[in-house]
């Protein structure tokens, strides 16, 4: 599915099952919470922290999907076409950074 199609699917889901969108500030808080859940799993899986014995390891893919779901909600609420925005963002980064990282001694 394209990003644009995903935005439409989320909008249909919200209007069918969610009654209405939470307001933008609520969704921003939810997005922050969901990103924190991703960070927790990554810190414990790839970093120095460990899971508690009684704690499950976490489903990183599901947490990424939660982040994407709320991000798509916010895009819909603010009239942002994320597919178009991502294309423009990649073009911007390509023009700005086309050789910057290749010249960074820290990366080679």
Jmol script that loads the backbone (N, CA, C; Angstrom):
load data "model"
ATOM      1  N   UNK A   1       0.843  -1.187   0.000  1.00  0.00           N
ATOM      2  CA  UNK A   1       0.000   0.000   0.000  1.00  0.00           C
ATOM      3  C   UNK A   1       0.879   1.238   0.000  1.00  0.00           C
ATOM      4  N   UNK A   2       0.397   2.290  -0.601  1.00  0.00           N
ATOM      5  CA  UNK A   2       1.121   3.551  -0.584  1.00  0.00           C
ATOM      6  C   UNK A   2       0.827   4.278   0.726  1.00  0.00           C
ATOM      7  N   UNK A   3       1.594   5.301   1.000  1.00  0.00           N
ATOM      8  CA  UNK A   3       1.339   6.107   2.192  1.00  0.00           C
ATOM      9  C   UNK A   3      -0.023   6.788   2.072  1.00  0.00           C
ATOM     10  N   UNK A   4      -0.329   7.265   0.890  1.00  0.00           N
ATOM     11  CA  UNK A   4      -1.622   7.922   0.661  1.00  0.00           C
ATOM     12  C   UNK A   4      -2.774   6.946   0.919  1.00  0.00           C
ATOM     13  N   UNK A   5      -2.622   5.710   0.457  1.00  0.00           N
ATOM     14  CA  UNK A   5      -3.643   4.695   0.720  1.00  0.00           C
ATOM     15  C   UNK A   5      -3.759   4.405   2.213  1.00  0.00           C
ATOM     16  N   UNK A   6      -2.626   4.369   2.901  1.00  0.00           N
ATOM     17  CA  UNK A   6      -2.643   4.136   4.346  1.00  0.00           C
ATOM     18  C   UNK A   6      -3.394   5.250   5.061  1.00  0.00           C
ATOM     19  N   UNK A   7      -3.203   6.490   4.629  1.00  0.00           N
ATOM     20  CA  UNK A   7      -3.933   7.596   5.241  1.00  0.00           C
ATOM     21  C   UNK A   7      -5.437   7.417   5.054  1.00  0.00           C
ATOM     22  N   UNK A   8      -5.846   6.967   3.880  1.00  0.00           N
ATOM     23  CA  UNK A   8      -7.279   6.749   3.626  1.00  0.00           C
ATOM     24  C   UNK A   8      -7.820   5.613   4.488  1.00  0.00           C
ATOM     25  N   UNK A   9      -7.048   4.536   4.620  1.00  0.00           N
ATOM     26  CA  UNK A   9      -7.472   3.401   5.448  1.00  0.00           C
ATOM     27  C   UNK A   9      -7.640   3.827   6.899  1.00  0.00           C
ATOM     28  N   UNK A  10      -6.702   4.613   7.395  1.00  0.00           N
ATOM     29  CA  UNK A  10      -6.793   5.092   8.783  1.00  0.00           C
ATOM     30  C   UNK A  10      -8.028   5.973   8.944  1.00  0.00           C
ATOM     31  N   UNK A  11      -8.285   6.843   7.978  1.00  0.00           N
ATOM     32  CA  UNK A  11      -9.463   7.710   8.064  1.00  0.00           C
ATOM     33  C   UNK A  11     -10.742   6.877   8.080  1.00  0.00           C
ATOM     34  N   UNK A  12     -10.801   5.857   7.239  1.00  0.00           N
ATOM     35  CA  UNK A  12     -11.975   4.980   7.234  1.00  0.00           C
ATOM     36  C   UNK A  12     -12.118   4.245   8.565  1.00  0.00           C
ATOM     37  N   UNK A  13     -11.001   3.794   9.128  1.00  0.00           N
ATOM     38  CA  UNK A  13     -11.043   3.091  10.411  1.00  0.00           C
ATOM     39  C   UNK A  13     -11.571   4.013  11.504  1.00  0.00           C
ATOM     40  N   UNK A  14     -11.032   5.222  11.539  1.00  0.00           N
ATOM     41  CA  UNK A  14     -11.457   6.182  12.568  1.00  0.00           C
ATOM     42  C   UNK A  14     -12.953   6.445  12.457  1.00  0.00           C
ATOM     43  N   UNK A  15     -13.438   6.689  11.264  1.00  0.00           N
ATOM     44  CA  UNK A  15     -14.863   7.029  11.116  1.00  0.00           C
ATOM     45  C   UNK A  15     -15.770   5.815  11.326  1.00  0.00           C
ATOM     46  N   UNK A  16     -15.236   4.608  11.150  1.00  0.00           N
ATOM     47  CA  UNK A  16     -16.029   3.391  11.340  1.00  0.00           C
ATOM     48  C   UNK A  16     -15.996   2.904  12.783  1.00  0.00           C
ATOM     49  N   UNK A  17     -14.799   2.855  13.372  1.00  0.00           N
ATOM     50  CA  UNK A  17     -14.627   2.256  14.698  1.00  0.00           C
ATOM     51  C   UNK A  17     -14.284   3.255  15.794  1.00  0.00           C
ATOM     52  N   UNK A  18     -13.658   4.336  15.435  1.00  0.00           N
ATOM     53  CA  UNK A  18     -13.160   5.267  16.434  1.00  0.00           C
ATOM     54  C   UNK A  18     -14.098   6.412  16.755  1.00  0.00           C
ATOM     55  N   UNK A  19     -15.223   6.496  16.099  1.00  0.00           N
ATOM     56  CA  UNK A  19     -16.215   7.560  16.240  1.00  0.00           C
ATOM     57  C   UNK A  19     -15.687   8.869  15.655  1.00  0.00           C
ATOM     58  N   UNK A  20     -14.559   9.347  16.163  1.00  0.00           N
ATOM     59  CA  UNK A  20     -13.940  10.569  15.648  1.00  0.00           C
ATOM     60  C   UNK A  20     -12.464  10.554  16.032  1.00  0.00           C
ATOM     61  N   UNK A  21     -11.703  11.433  15.428  1.00  0.00           N
ATOM     62  CA  UNK A  21     -10.299  11.594  15.809  1.00  0.00           C
ATOM     63  C   UNK A  21     -10.223  12.220  17.193  1.00  0.00           C
ATOM     64  N   UNK A  22      -9.247  11.793  18.000  1.00  0.00           N
ATOM     65  CA  UNK A  22      -8.898  12.567  19.185  1.00  0.00           C
ATOM     66  C   UNK A  22      -8.369  13.903  18.676  1.00  0.00           C
ATOM     67  N   UNK A  23      -8.402  14.941  19.506  1.00  0.00           N
ATOM     68  CA  UNK A  23      -7.875  16.211  19.009  1.00  0.00           C
ATOM     69  C   UNK A  23      -6.359  16.112  18.798  1.00  0.00           C
ATOM     70  N   UNK A  24      -5.831  17.066  18.075  1.00  0.00           N
ATOM     71  CA  UNK A  24      -4.427  17.028  17.679  1.00  0.00           C
ATOM     72  C   UNK A  24      -3.477  16.985  18.873  1.00  0.00           C
ATOM     73  N   UNK A  25      -3.780  17.719  19.929  1.00  0.00           N
ATOM     74  CA  UNK A  25      -2.889  17.706  21.090  1.00  0.00           C
ATOM     75  C   UNK A  25      -2.913  16.352  21.788  1.00  0.00           C
ATOM     76  N   UNK A  26      -4.082  15.734  21.871  1.00  0.00           N
ATOM     77  CA  UNK A  26      -4.165  14.394  22.452  1.00  0.00           C
ATOM     78  C   UNK A  26      -3.376  13.415  21.606  1.00  0.00           C
ATOM     79  N   UNK A  27      -3.546  13.478  20.289  1.00  0.00           N
ATOM     80  CA  UNK A  27      -2.800  12.568  19.418  1.00  0.00           C
ATOM     81  C   UNK A  27      -1.299  12.824  19.485  1.00  0.00           C
ATOM     82  N   UNK A  28      -0.891  14.067  19.673  1.00  0.00           N
ATOM     83  CA  UNK A  28       0.536  14.357  19.830  1.00  0.00           C
ATOM     84  C   UNK A  28       1.071  13.704  21.098  1.00  0.00           C
ATOM     85  N   UNK A  29       0.307  13.762  22.165  1.00  0.00           N
ATOM     86  CA  UNK A  29       0.712  13.110  23.417  1.00  0.00           C
ATOM     87  C   UNK A  29       0.769  11.595  23.236  1.00  0.00           C
ATOM     88  N   UNK A  30      -0.206  11.036  22.539  1.00  0.00           N
ATOM     89  CA  UNK A  30      -0.219   9.592  22.282  1.00  0.00           C
ATOM     90  C   UNK A  30       0.992   9.208  21.427  1.00  0.00           C
ATOM     91  N   UNK A  31       1.303  10.012  20.408  1.00  0.00           N
ATOM     92  CA  UNK A  31       2.463   9.739  19.562  1.00  0.00           C
ATOM     93  C   UNK A  31       3.743   9.715  20.392  1.00  0.00           C
ATOM     94  N   UNK A  32       3.883  10.675  21.287  1.00  0.00           N
ATOM     95  CA  UNK A  32       5.057  10.737  22.151  1.00  0.00           C
ATOM     96  C   UNK A  32       5.151   9.483  23.023  1.00  0.00           C
ATOM     97  N   UNK A  33       4.018   9.059  23.564  1.00  0.00           N
ATOM     98  CA  UNK A  33       3.977   7.846  24.379  1.00  0.00           C
ATOM     99  C   UNK A  33       4.394   6.626  23.553  1.00  0.00           C
ATOM    100  N   UNK A  34       3.880   6.512  22.340  1.00  0.00           N
ATOM    101  CA  UNK A  34       4.184   5.362  21.485  1.00  0.00           C
ATOM    102  C   UNK A  34       5.655   5.351  21.082  1.00  0.00           C
ATOM    103  N   UNK A  35       6.230   6.515  20.794  1.00  0.00           N
ATOM    104  CA  UNK A  35       7.661   6.592  20.477  1.00  0.00           C
ATOM    105  C   UNK A  35       8.475   6.163  21.694  1.00  0.00           C
ATOM    106  N   UNK A  36       8.019   6.529  22.882  1.00  0.00           N
ATOM    107  CA  UNK A  36       8.684   6.084  24.106  1.00  0.00           C
ATOM    108  C   UNK A  36       8.675   4.575  24.254  1.00  0.00           C
ATOM    109  N   UNK A  37       7.586   3.935  23.848  1.00  0.00           N
ATOM    110  CA  UNK A  37       7.516   2.475  23.911  1.00  0.00           C
ATOM    111  C   UNK A  37       8.501   1.842  22.934  1.00  0.00           C
ATOM    112  N   UNK A  38       8.654   2.442  21.760  1.00  0.00           N
ATOM    113  CA  UNK A  38       9.663   1.970  20.803  1.00  0.00           C
ATOM    114  C   UNK A  38      11.053   2.127  21.422  1.00  0.00           C
ATOM    115  N   UNK A  39      11.315   3.279  22.011  1.00  0.00           N
ATOM    116  CA  UNK A  39      12.619   3.541  22.620  1.00  0.00           C
ATOM    117  C   UNK A  39      12.922   2.548  23.736  1.00  0.00           C
ATOM    118  N   UNK A  40      11.919   2.208  24.523  1.00  0.00           N
ATOM    119  CA  UNK A  40      12.108   1.256  25.622  1.00  0.00           C
ATOM    120  C   UNK A  40      12.549  -0.106  25.094  1.00  0.00           C
ATOM    121  N   UNK A  41      11.877  -0.590  24.067  1.00  0.00           N
ATOM    122  CA  UNK A  41      12.233  -1.899  23.503  1.00  0.00           C
ATOM    123  C   UNK A  41      13.632  -1.858  22.885  1.00  0.00           C
ATOM    124  N   UNK A  42      13.929  -0.796  22.139  1.00  0.00           N
ATOM    125  CA  UNK A  42      15.247  -0.698  21.495  1.00  0.00           C
ATOM    126  C   UNK A  42      16.350  -0.586  22.537  1.00  0.00           C
ATOM    127  N   UNK A  43      16.124   0.197  23.591  1.00  0.00           N
ATOM    128  CA  UNK A  43      17.133   0.354  24.645  1.00  0.00           C
ATOM    129  C   UNK A  43      17.440  -0.976  25.329  1.00  0.00           C
ATOM    130  N   UNK A  44      16.414  -1.815  25.466  1.00  0.00           N
ATOM    131  CA  UNK A  44      16.596  -3.087  26.158  1.00  0.00           C
ATOM    132  C   UNK A  44      17.056  -4.207  25.219  1.00  0.00           C
ATOM    133  N   UNK A  45      16.730  -4.095  23.948  1.00  0.00           N
ATOM    134  CA  UNK A  45      17.118  -5.125  22.994  1.00  0.00           C
ATOM    135  C   UNK A  45      18.510  -4.866  22.417  1.00  0.00           C
ATOM    136  N   UNK A  46      18.810  -3.602  22.109  1.00  0.00           N
ATOM    137  CA  UNK A  46      20.064  -3.272  21.433  1.00  0.00           C
ATOM    138  C   UNK A  46      21.019  -2.465  22.298  1.00  0.00           C
ATOM    139  N   UNK A  47      20.535  -1.920  23.398  1.00  0.00           N
ATOM    140  CA  UNK A  47      21.371  -1.115  24.273  1.00  0.00           C
ATOM    141  C   UNK A  47      21.802  -1.887  25.510  1.00  0.00           C
ATOM    142  N   UNK A  48      22.261  -1.172  26.504  1.00  0.00           N
ATOM    143  CA  UNK A  48      22.786  -1.799  27.716  1.00  0.00           C
ATOM    144  C   UNK A  48      21.714  -2.175  28.723  1.00  0.00           C
ATOM    145  N   UNK A  49      20.511  -1.632  28.586  1.00  0.00           N
ATOM    146  CA  UNK A  49      19.463  -1.966  29.536  1.00  0.00           C
ATOM    147  C   UNK A  49      18.939  -3.370  29.271  1.00  0.00           C
ATOM    148  N   UNK A  50      18.305  -3.953  30.288  1.00  0.00           N
ATOM    149  CA  UNK A  50      17.723  -5.284  30.118  1.00  0.00           C
ATOM    150  C   UNK A  50      16.270  -5.257  30.573  1.00  0.00           C
ATOM    151  N   UNK A  51      15.509  -6.230  30.083  1.00  0.00           N
ATOM    152  CA  UNK A  51      14.127  -6.372  30.515  1.00  0.00           C
ATOM    153  C   UNK A  51      14.116  -6.977  31.920  1.00  0.00           C
ATOM    154  N   UNK A  52      13.143  -6.588  32.729  1.00  0.00           N
ATOM    155  CA  UNK A  52      12.954  -7.235  34.028  1.00  0.00           C
ATOM    156  C   UNK A  52      12.501  -8.665  33.790  1.00  0.00           C
ATOM    157  N   UNK A  53      12.711  -9.521  34.765  1.00  0.00           N
ATOM    158  CA  UNK A  53      12.339 -10.935  34.611  1.00  0.00           C
ATOM    159  C   UNK A  53      10.864 -11.109  34.291  1.00  0.00           C
ATOM    160  N   UNK A  54      10.020 -10.332  34.947  1.00  0.00           N
ATOM    161  CA  UNK A  54       8.573 -10.474  34.746  1.00  0.00           C
ATOM    162  C   UNK A  54       8.070  -9.724  33.511  1.00  0.00           C
ATOM    163  N   UNK A  55       8.949  -9.008  32.852  1.00  0.00           N
ATOM    164  CA  UNK A  55       8.572  -8.178  31.715  1.00  0.00           C
ATOM    165  C   UNK A  55       8.752  -8.949  30.412  1.00  0.00           C
ATOM    166  N   UNK A  56       7.760  -8.843  29.539  1.00  0.00           N
ATOM    167  CA  UNK A  56       7.931  -9.464  28.224  1.00  0.00           C
ATOM    168  C   UNK A  56       8.893  -8.625  27.405  1.00  0.00           C
ATOM    169  N   UNK A  57       9.437  -9.191  26.366  1.00  0.00           N
ATOM    170  CA  UNK A  57      10.452  -8.481  25.588  1.00  0.00           C
ATOM    171  C   UNK A  57       9.870  -7.360  24.738  1.00  0.00           C
ATOM    172  N   UNK A  58       8.607  -7.447  24.386  1.00  0.00           N
ATOM    173  CA  UNK A  58       7.997  -6.391  23.588  1.00  0.00           C
ATOM    174  C   UNK A  58       7.997  -6.726  22.117  1.00  0.00           C
ATOM    175  N   UNK A  59       7.018  -6.215  21.429  1.00  0.00           N
ATOM    176  CA  UNK A  59       6.847  -6.468  20.000  1.00  0.00           C
ATOM    177  C   UNK A  59       7.183  -5.179  19.262  1.00  0.00           C
ATOM    178  N   UNK A  60       8.420  -5.076  18.805  1.00  0.00           N
ATOM    179  CA  UNK A  60       8.895  -3.850  18.173  1.00  0.00           C
ATOM    180  C   UNK A  60       8.082  -3.501  16.934  1.00  0.00           C
ATOM    181  N   UNK A  61       7.756  -4.491  16.112  1.00  0.00           N
ATOM    182  CA  UNK A  61       6.977  -4.226  14.896  1.00  0.00           C
ATOM    183  C   UNK A  61       5.616  -3.630  15.247  1.00  0.00           C
ATOM    184  N   UNK A  62       4.974  -4.172  16.278  1.00  0.00           N
ATOM    185  CA  UNK A  62       3.667  -3.650  16.692  1.00  0.00           C
ATOM    186  C   UNK A  62       3.787  -2.222  17.209  1.00  0.00           C
ATOM    187  N   UNK A  63       4.845  -1.939  17.936  1.00  0.00           N
ATOM    188  CA  UNK A  63       5.045  -0.573  18.449  1.00  0.00           C
ATOM    189  C   UNK A  63       5.334   0.401  17.310  1.00  0.00           C
ATOM    190  N   UNK A  64       6.132  -0.022  16.314  1.00  0.00           N
ATOM    191  CA  UNK A  64       6.344   0.819  15.136  1.00  0.00           C
ATOM    192  C   UNK A  64       5.007   1.103  14.450  1.00  0.00           C
ATOM    193  N   UNK A  65       4.175   0.077  14.327  1.00  0.00           N
ATOM    194  CA  UNK A  65       2.861   0.246  13.694  1.00  0.00           C
ATOM    195  C   UNK A  65       1.992   1.215  14.479  1.00  0.00           C
ATOM    196  N   UNK A  66       2.056   1.166  15.818  1.00  0.00           N
ATOM    197  CA  UNK A  66       1.313   2.130  16.642  1.00  0.00           C
ATOM    198  C   UNK A  66       1.759   3.560  16.349  1.00  0.00           C
ATOM    199  N   UNK A  67       3.078   3.753  16.246  1.00  0.00           N
ATOM    200  CA  UNK A  67       3.614   5.088  15.935  1.00  0.00           C
ATOM    201  C   UNK A  67       3.096   5.547  14.573  1.00  0.00           C
ATOM    202  N   UNK A  68       3.163   4.669  13.595  1.00  0.00           N
ATOM    203  CA  UNK A  68       2.714   5.019  12.246  1.00  0.00           C
ATOM    204  C   UNK A  68       1.222   5.332  12.226  1.00  0.00           C
ATOM    205  N   UNK A  69       0.424   4.563  12.942  1.00  0.00           N
ATOM    206  CA  UNK A  69      -1.022   4.789  13.012  1.00  0.00           C
ATOM    207  C   UNK A  69      -1.319   6.198  13.510  1.00  0.00           C
ATOM    208  N   UNK A  70      -0.703   6.578  14.614  1.00  0.00           N
ATOM    209  CA  UNK A  70      -0.982   7.902  15.191  1.00  0.00           C
ATOM    210  C   UNK A  70      -0.413   9.006  14.305  1.00  0.00           C
ATOM    211  N   UNK A  71       0.744   8.771  13.697  1.00  0.00           N
ATOM    212  CA  UNK A  71       1.311   9.757  12.775  1.00  0.00           C
ATOM    213  C   UNK A  71       0.380   9.977  11.589  1.00  0.00           C
ATOM    214  N   UNK A  72      -0.196   8.894  11.062  1.00  0.00           N
ATOM    215  CA  UNK A  72      -1.151   9.023   9.965  1.00  0.00           C
ATOM    216  C   UNK A  72      -2.406   9.764  10.412  1.00  0.00           C
ATOM    217  N   UNK A  73      -2.847   9.528  11.637  1.00  0.00           N
ATOM    218  CA  UNK A  73      -3.985  10.284  12.175  1.00  0.00           C
ATOM    219  C   UNK A  73      -3.682  11.776  12.177  1.00  0.00           C
ATOM    220  N   UNK A  74      -2.529  12.140  12.708  1.00  0.00           N
ATOM    221  CA  UNK A  74      -2.155  13.559  12.769  1.00  0.00           C
ATOM    222  C   UNK A  74      -2.031  14.161  11.371  1.00  0.00           C
ATOM    223  N   UNK A  75      -1.480  13.403  10.439  1.00  0.00           N
ATOM    224  CA  UNK A  75      -1.377  13.898   9.058  1.00  0.00           C
ATOM    225  C   UNK A  75      -2.767  14.155   8.492  1.00  0.00           C
ATOM    226  N   UNK A  76      -3.684  13.221   8.706  1.00  0.00           N
ATOM    227  CA  UNK A  76      -5.055  13.409   8.223  1.00  0.00           C
ATOM    228  C   UNK A  76      -5.694  14.636   8.863  1.00  0.00           C
ATOM    229  N   UNK A  77      -5.511  14.786  10.147  1.00  0.00           N
ATOM    230  CA  UNK A  77      -6.140  15.904  10.862  1.00  0.00           C
ATOM    231  C   UNK A  77      -5.620  17.259  10.410  1.00  0.00           C
ATOM    232  N   UNK A  78      -4.359  17.294   9.999  1.00  0.00           N
ATOM    233  CA  UNK A  78      -3.753  18.577   9.625  1.00  0.00           C
ATOM    234  C   UNK A  78      -3.729  18.789   8.114  1.00  0.00           C
ATOM    235  N   UNK A  79      -4.344  17.868   7.368  1.00  0.00           N
ATOM    236  CA  UNK A  79      -4.390  18.009   5.917  1.00  0.00           C
ATOM    237  C   UNK A  79      -3.046  17.807   5.236  1.00  0.00           C
ATOM    238  N   UNK A  80      -2.185  16.996   5.846  1.00  0.00           N
ATOM    239  CA  UNK A  80      -0.859  16.747   5.301  1.00  0.00           C
ATOM    240  C   UNK A  80      -0.857  15.471   4.466  1.00  0.00           C
ATOM    241  N   UNK A  81      -0.411  15.578   3.233  1.00  0.00           N
ATOM    242  CA  UNK A  81      -0.224  14.414   2.375  1.00  0.00           C
ATOM    243  C   UNK A  81       1.182  13.897   2.664  1.00  0.00           C
ATOM    244  N   UNK A  82       1.280  12.860   3.489  1.00  0.00           N
ATOM    245  CA  UNK A  82       2.590  12.372   3.907  1.00  0.00           C
ATOM    246  C   UNK A  82       3.407  11.798   2.754  1.00  0.00           C
ATOM    247  N   UNK A  83       2.752  11.216   1.776  1.00  0.00           N
ATOM    248  CA  UNK A  83       3.480  10.671   0.625  1.00  0.00           C
ATOM    249  C   UNK A  83       4.199  11.798  -0.113  1.00  0.00           C
ATOM    250  N   UNK A  84       3.477  12.864  -0.388  1.00  0.00           N
ATOM    251  CA  UNK A  84       4.070  14.025  -1.058  1.00  0.00           C
ATOM    252  C   UNK A  84       5.148  14.665  -0.190  1.00  0.00           C
ATOM    253  N   UNK A  85       4.877  14.769   1.103  1.00  0.00           N
ATOM    254  CA  UNK A  85       5.846  15.374   2.021  1.00  0.00           C
ATOM    255  C   UNK A  85       7.138  14.559   2.081  1.00  0.00           C
ATOM    256  N   UNK A  86       7.018  13.236   2.092  1.00  0.00           N
ATOM    257  CA  UNK A  86       8.211  12.391   2.145  1.00  0.00           C
ATOM    258  C   UNK A  86       9.030  12.516   0.868  1.00  0.00           C
ATOM    259  N   UNK A  87       8.371  12.543  -0.268  1.00  0.00           N
ATOM    260  CA  UNK A  87       9.087  12.714  -1.540  1.00  0.00           C
ATOM    261  C   UNK A  87       9.856  14.034  -1.534  1.00  0.00           C
ATOM    262  N   UNK A  88       9.209  15.114  -1.125  1.00  0.00           N
ATOM    263  CA  UNK A  88       9.868  16.425  -1.069  1.00  0.00           C
ATOM    264  C   UNK A  88      11.018  16.416  -0.065  1.00  0.00           C
ATOM    265  N   UNK A  89      10.835  15.725   1.063  1.00  0.00           N
ATOM    266  CA  UNK A  89      11.863  15.675   2.094  1.00  0.00           C
ATOM    267  C   UNK A  89      13.100  14.927   1.599  1.00  0.00           C
ATOM    268  N   UNK A  90      12.883  13.815   0.885  1.00  0.00           N
ATOM    269  CA  UNK A  90      14.014  13.058   0.336  1.00  0.00           C
ATOM    270  C   UNK A  90      14.756  13.897  -0.701  1.00  0.00           C
ATOM    271  N   UNK A  91      14.015  14.622  -1.537  1.00  0.00           N
ATOM    272  CA  UNK A  91      14.646  15.500  -2.525  1.00  0.00           C
ATOM    273  C   UNK A  91      15.472  16.587  -1.830  1.00  0.00           C
ATOM    274  N   UNK A  92      14.938  17.153  -0.771  1.00  0.00           N
ATOM    275  CA  UNK A  92      15.656  18.183  -0.017  1.00  0.00           C
ATOM    276  C   UNK A  92      16.949  17.625   0.561  1.00  0.00           C
ATOM    277  N   UNK A  93      16.864  16.474   1.191  1.00  0.00           N
ATOM    278  CA  UNK A  93      18.042  15.863   1.810  1.00  0.00           C
ATOM    279  C   UNK A  93      19.073  15.459   0.753  1.00  0.00           C
ATOM    280  N   UNK A  94      18.610  14.983  -0.387  1.00  0.00           N
ATOM    281  CA  UNK A  94      19.521  14.581  -1.453  1.00  0.00           C
ATOM    282  C   UNK A  94      20.296  15.785  -1.968  1.00  0.00           C
ATOM    283  N   UNK A  95      19.617  16.892  -2.192  1.00  0.00           N
ATOM    284  CA  UNK A  95      20.287  18.096  -2.658  1.00  0.00           C
ATOM    285  C   UNK A  95      21.229  18.684  -1.625  1.00  0.00           C
ATOM    286  N   UNK A  96      20.837  18.639  -0.384  1.00  0.00           N
ATOM    287  CA  UNK A  96      21.621  19.241   0.692  1.00  0.00           C
ATOM    288  C   UNK A  96      22.792  18.366   1.112  1.00  0.00           C
ATOM    289  N   UNK A  97      22.579  17.065   1.141  1.00  0.00           N
ATOM    290  CA  UNK A  97      23.550  16.153   1.756  1.00  0.00           C
ATOM    291  C   UNK A  97      24.176  15.175   0.771  1.00  0.00           C
ATOM    292  N   UNK A  98      24.130  15.489  -0.540  1.00  0.00           N
ATOM    293  CA  UNK A  98      24.542  14.500  -1.541  1.00  0.00           C
ATOM    294  C   UNK A  98      25.951  13.967  -1.305  1.00  0.00           C
ATOM    295  N   UNK A  99      26.863  14.770  -0.730  1.00  0.00           N
ATOM    296  CA  UNK A  99      28.206  14.248  -0.464  1.00  0.00           C
ATOM    297  C   UNK A  99      28.681  14.515   0.959  1.00  0.00           C
ATOM    298  N   UNK A 100      27.862  15.130   1.757  1.00  0.00           N
ATOM    299  CA  UNK A 100      28.258  15.499   3.128  1.00  0.00           C
ATOM    300  C   UNK A 100      28.660  14.276   3.946  1.00  0.00           C
ATOM    301  N   UNK A 101      27.871  13.214   3.902  1.00  0.00           N
ATOM    302  CA  UNK A 101      28.149  12.052   4.732  1.00  0.00           C
ATOM    303  C   UNK A 101      29.347  11.260   4.210  1.00  0.00           C
ATOM    304  N   UNK A 102      29.560  11.282   2.903  1.00  0.00           N
ATOM    305  CA  UNK A 102      30.707  10.601   2.324  1.00  0.00           C
ATOM    306  C   UNK A 102      32.015  11.264   2.747  1.00  0.00           C
ATOM    307  N   UNK A 103      31.947  12.550   3.076  1.00  0.00           N
ATOM    308  CA  UNK A 103      33.129  13.281   3.484  1.00  0.00           C
ATOM    309  C   UNK A 103      33.310  13.306   4.998  1.00  0.00           C
ATOM    310  N   UNK A 104      32.453  12.638   5.721  1.00  0.00           N
ATOM    311  CA  UNK A 104      32.524  12.593   7.186  1.00  0.00           C
ATOM    312  C   UNK A 104      33.431  11.440   7.604  1.00  0.00           C
ATOM    313  N   UNK A 105      34.614  11.756   8.117  1.00  0.00           N
ATOM    314  CA  UNK A 105      35.567  10.737   8.539  1.00  0.00           C
ATOM    315  C   UNK A 105      35.010   9.827   9.637  1.00  0.00           C
ATOM    316  N   UNK A 106      34.063  10.325  10.385  1.00  0.00           N
ATOM    317  CA  UNK A 106      33.472   9.529  11.465  1.00  0.00           C
ATOM    318  C   UNK A 106      32.647   8.369  10.926  1.00  0.00           C
ATOM    319  N   UNK A 107      32.209   8.466   9.675  1.00  0.00           N
ATOM    320  CA  UNK A 107      31.360   7.435   9.095  1.00  0.00           C
ATOM    321  C   UNK A 107      32.119   6.439   8.220  1.00  0.00           C
ATOM    322  N   UNK A 108      33.362   6.759   7.886  1.00  0.00           N
ATOM    323  CA  UNK A 108      34.112   5.847   6.996  1.00  0.00           C
ATOM    324  C   UNK A 108      35.151   5.059   7.754  1.00  0.00           C
TER     325      UNK A 108
END
end "model"
wireframe off; spacefill off
backbone 0.3
color backbone group
